[in-house]
Amino acid sequence: MAGHDIVISILLAFGVGIELLCCLGLWAMRRTFDRLHYVGPAVVLGTPALVVAVVIEEGFSSAGAKAFAIAVILLLSGSVVTHATARAIHRASTRSGEGEKAR
């Protein structure tokens, strides 16, 4: 096994491991706000590791470029989607009287 294959295997194992741990965290947490904390590492750590593995294997071919583009989109939109979800949950809970009263 060449060094190239070892690096790819390590990156894939790391990326998939992070994604699995984040999924387990989502499953284990009871409150929705606690679950949102497990979304960040999946996007920030797992996705780049998987993309780097694809780019090392495929080079900057069509597959490598698509993987890189998807990673950029996920990294840019991940925090926005998380914030919007938290805000929607907060608004829904204040309307139903579970949180502090809306002003």
LINBELMO-V846642 format. One record per backbone hydrogen bond with DSSP energy under -0.5 kcal/mol. NH is the residue of the N-H (numbers start at 1). CO is the residue of the C=O. E is the energy in kcal/mol with one decimal. If there is no record, write none. Layout:
nh->NH co->CO e->E
nh->NH co->CO e->E
This chain:
nh->6 co->2 e->-1.7
nh->7 co->3 e->-2.3
nh->8 co->4 e->-1.9
nh->9 co->5 e->-2.4
nh->10 co->6 e->-2.4
nh->11 co->7 e->-2.5
nh->12 co->8 e->-2.6
nh->13 co->9 e->-2.5
nh->14 co->10 e->-2.6
nh->15 co->11 e->-2.8
nh->16 co->12 e->-2.7
nh->17 co->13 e->-2.3
nh->18 co->14 e->-2.5
nh->19 co->15 e->-2.2
nh->20 co->16 e->-2.6
nh->21 co->17 e->-2.6
nh->22 co->18 e->-2.4
nh->23 co->19 e->-2.1
nh->24 co->20 e->-2.5
nh->25 co->21 e->-2.3
nh->26 co->22 e->-2.3
nh->27 co->23 e->-2.1
nh->28 co->24 e->-2.3
nh->29 co->25 e->-1.9
nh->35 co->31 e->-1.7
nh->36 co->32 e->-1.5
nh->37 co->33 e->-0.6
nh->37 co->34 e->-0.8
nh->38 co->35 e->-1.5
nh->39 co->36 e->-1.3
nh->40 co->36 e->-0.7
nh->41 co->37 e->-0.6
nh->42 co->38 e->-0.6
nh->43 co->39 e->-1.5
nh->43 co->40 e->-0.5
nh->44 co->40 e->-3.0
nh->45 co->41 e->-2.2
nh->46 co->41 e->-1.7
nh->47 co->42 e->-1.3
nh->49 co->45 e->-1.3
nh->50 co->46 e->-2.0
nh->51 co->47 e->-2.6
nh->52 co->48 e->-2.7
nh->53 co->49 e->-1.8
nh->54 co->50 e->-2.0
nh->55 co->51 e->-2.9
nh->56 co->52 e->-2.4
nh->57 co->53 e->-2.1
nh->58 co->54 e->-3.3
nh->59 co->55 e->-2.2
nh->61 co->59 e->-1.0
nh->65 co->61 e->-2.5
nh->66 co->62 e->-2.2
nh->67 co->63 e->-2.3
nh->68 co->64 e->-2.2
nh->69 co->65 e->-2.4
nh->70 co->66 e->-2.5
nh->71 co->67 e->-2.1
nh->72 co->68 e->-2.2
nh->73 co->69 e->-2.2
nh->74 co->70 e->-2.6
nh->75 co->71 e->-2.7
nh->76 co->72 e->-2.3
nh->77 co->73 e->-2.4
nh->78 co->74 e->-2.1
nh->79 co->75 e->-0.6
nh->81 co->77 e->-2.6
nh->82 co->78 e->-2.1
nh->83 co->79 e->-2.4
nh->84 co->80 e->-2.5
nh->85 co->81 e->-2.3
nh->86 co->82 e->-2.4
nh->87 co->83 e->-2.5
nh->88 co->84 e->-2.3
nh->89 co->85 e->-2.4
nh->90 co->86 e->-2.5
nh->91 co->87 e->-2.6
nh->92 co->88 e->-2.4
nh->93 co->89 e->-2.3
nh->94 co->90 e->-2.0
nh->95 co->91 e->-1.9
nh->96 co->92 e->-1.6
nh->98 co->93 e->-2.1
nh->99 co->93 e->-1.5
